[in-house]
Amino acid sequence: QYNVNALMDDIRLLYRSAGHKREPTVFLFTESEIKDEVFLETINSILSTGEVPGLFTKDEMMAMTADLQQDFLRDRPGQEDTPDNLKQYFTDCVRDNLHIMLCMSPLNPKFPLRAHKFPSLVSSPTVDWFLPWPEDALVSVARG
Protein backbone atom coordinates (compact mmCIF):
# COMPACT_ATOMS: atom_id res chain seq x y z
CA GLN A 1 0.00 0.00 0.00
CA TYR A 2 1.18 3.50 -0.84
CA ASN A 3 2.13 5.31 2.36
CA VAL A 4 4.12 8.31 3.60
CA ASN A 5 7.45 6.49 3.17
CA ALA A 6 6.61 5.63 -0.43
CA LEU A 7 5.61 9.25 -1.09
CA MET A 8 8.89 10.51 0.37
CA ASP A 9 10.84 8.03 -1.80
CA ASP A 10 9.00 9.36 -4.86
CA ILE A 11 9.67 12.96 -3.87
CA ARG A 12 13.37 12.18 -3.44
CA LEU A 13 13.40 10.87 -7.02
CA LEU A 14 11.60 14.00 -8.21
CA TYR A 15 14.07 16.28 -6.40
CA ARG A 16 17.04 14.40 -7.81
CA SER A 17 15.62 14.78 -11.30
CA ALA A 18 14.54 18.42 -11.00
CA GLY A 19 17.29 19.73 -8.70
CA HIS A 20 20.35 17.57 -9.16
CA LYS A 21 19.97 16.68 -12.84
CA ARG A 22 18.10 19.96 -13.56
CA GLU A 23 15.56 18.16 -15.77
CA PRO A 24 12.00 19.41 -16.25
CA THR A 25 9.91 17.04 -14.15
CA VAL A 26 6.15 16.66 -13.64
CA PHE A 27 4.47 15.13 -10.60
CA LEU A 28 0.79 14.31 -11.14
CA PHE A 29 -1.14 13.93 -7.90
CA THR A 30 -4.89 13.37 -7.65
CA GLU A 31 -7.10 13.58 -4.60
CA SER A 32 -7.77 9.84 -4.82
CA GLU A 33 -4.08 9.31 -3.98
CA ILE A 34 -4.32 11.18 -0.67
CA LYS A 35 -3.95 8.32 1.78
CA ASP A 36 -2.88 10.53 4.68
CA GLU A 37 -3.14 14.28 5.33
CA VAL A 38 0.67 14.26 5.70
CA PHE A 39 0.73 13.90 1.90
CA LEU A 40 -0.89 17.33 1.61
CA GLU A 41 1.36 18.81 4.27
CA THR A 42 4.38 17.71 2.22
CA ILE A 43 2.99 19.06 -1.06
CA ASN A 44 2.02 22.30 0.68
CA SER A 45 5.64 22.66 1.84
CA ILE A 46 6.97 22.00 -1.66
CA LEU A 47 4.63 24.61 -3.13
CA SER A 48 5.33 27.25 -0.50
CA THR A 49 9.09 26.94 0.08
CA GLY A 50 10.41 24.28 -2.28
CA GLU A 51 11.82 22.41 0.71
CA VAL A 52 10.82 19.22 2.50
CA PRO A 53 12.47 19.00 5.93
CA GLY A 54 14.48 15.81 6.38
CA LEU A 55 14.08 14.69 2.78
CA PHE A 56 17.83 14.11 2.35
CA THR A 57 20.58 13.39 4.84
CA LYS A 58 23.27 16.04 5.18
CA ASP A 59 25.72 13.80 3.29
CA GLU A 60 23.27 13.21 0.42
CA MET A 61 22.62 16.94 0.10
CA MET A 62 26.33 17.78 0.20
CA ALA A 63 27.07 15.24 -2.54
CA MET A 64 24.32 16.60 -4.81
CA THR A 65 25.23 20.24 -4.25
CA ALA A 66 28.92 19.48 -4.84
CA ASP A 67 27.93 18.17 -8.27
CA LEU A 68 26.16 21.49 -8.95
CA GLN A 69 29.11 23.65 -7.92
CA GLN A 70 30.33 24.47 -11.45
CA ASP A 71 26.80 25.35 -12.60
CA PHE A 72 26.37 27.48 -9.48
CA LEU A 73 29.59 29.42 -10.15
CA ARG A 74 28.52 30.00 -13.76
CA ASP A 75 24.92 30.96 -12.98
CA ARG A 76 25.61 33.06 -9.88
CA PRO A 77 28.85 34.95 -10.44
CA GLY A 78 29.99 36.89 -7.42
CA GLN A 79 28.28 34.57 -4.94
CA GLU A 80 30.43 32.43 -2.73
CA ASP A 81 29.93 28.67 -3.10
CA THR A 82 29.12 28.06 0.56
CA PRO A 83 27.08 25.01 1.57
CA ASP A 84 24.07 27.24 2.29
CA ASN A 85 24.29 28.98 -1.10
CA LEU A 86 24.69 25.65 -2.90
CA LYS A 87 21.68 24.22 -1.06
CA GLN A 88 19.63 27.28 -2.00
CA TYR A 89 20.76 26.85 -5.62
CA PHE A 90 19.61 23.21 -5.51
CA THR A 91 16.23 24.30 -4.10
CA ASP A 92 15.93 26.99 -6.79
CA CYS A 93 16.64 24.37 -9.47
CA VAL A 94 13.88 22.19 -7.99
CA ARG A 95 11.47 25.13 -8.01
CA ASP A 96 12.36 25.95 -11.62
CA ASN A 97 12.09 22.37 -12.90
CA LEU A 98 9.51 20.56 -10.78
CA HIS A 99 5.92 21.05 -11.90
CA ILE A 100 3.22 19.65 -9.66
CA MET A 101 -0.16 18.92 -11.17
CA LEU A 102 -2.81 18.63 -8.46
CA CYS A 103 -6.14 17.25 -9.56
CA MET A 104 -8.84 17.97 -7.02
CA SER A 105 -12.57 18.49 -7.24
CA PRO A 106 -14.12 21.53 -5.58
CA LEU A 107 -17.22 19.40 -5.06
CA ASN A 108 -15.36 17.13 -2.66
CA PRO A 109 -16.54 18.10 0.84
CA LYS A 110 -12.93 17.93 2.07
CA PHE A 111 -11.72 20.47 -0.50
CA PRO A 112 -12.53 23.67 1.45
CA LEU A 113 -11.06 22.18 4.64
CA ARG A 114 -7.88 21.20 2.82
CA ALA A 115 -7.65 24.60 1.10
CA HIS A 116 -7.89 26.27 4.50
CA LYS A 117 -5.46 23.91 6.26
CA PHE A 118 -2.93 23.85 3.38
CA PRO A 119 -3.19 27.29 1.75
CA SER A 120 -0.40 26.75 -0.78
CA LEU A 121 -2.53 24.12 -2.50
CA VAL A 122 -4.69 26.93 -3.89
CA SER A 123 -2.54 30.07 -3.53
CA SER A 124 0.76 28.91 -5.07
CA PRO A 125 -0.22 27.06 -8.25
CA THR A 126 -1.84 28.28 -11.39
CA VAL A 127 -5.39 27.03 -11.09
CA ASP A 128 -7.21 25.67 -14.14
CA TRP A 129 -10.92 25.20 -13.62
CA PHE A 130 -12.10 22.70 -16.19
CA LEU A 131 -15.75 22.83 -15.22
CA PRO A 132 -17.84 25.66 -13.83
CA TRP A 133 -18.02 25.70 -10.06
CA PRO A 134 -21.39 25.66 -8.35
CA GLU A 135 -21.94 28.87 -6.38
CA ASP A 136 -22.22 27.02 -3.06
CA ALA A 137 -18.76 25.44 -3.62
CA LEU A 138 -17.22 28.87 -4.29
CA VAL A 139 -18.83 30.30 -1.16
CA SER A 140 -17.73 27.31 0.90
CA VAL A 141 -14.08 27.66 -0.16
CA ALA A 142 -14.16 31.42 0.41
CA ARG A 143 -15.47 30.95 3.95
CA GLY A 144 -12.93 28.23 4.71
Buried (B, 14 or more C-beta within 10 A) or exposed (E): EEEEEEBBEEBBEBBBBBBBBBEEBEBEBEBEEBEEEEBBEBBBBBBBEBBBEEBBEEEEBBEBBEEBEEEBBEEBEEEEBEEEBBBBBBBBBBBEBBBBEBEBBBEBEBBBBBBEBBBBBBEBBEEEEEEEBEEEBEEBBEEE
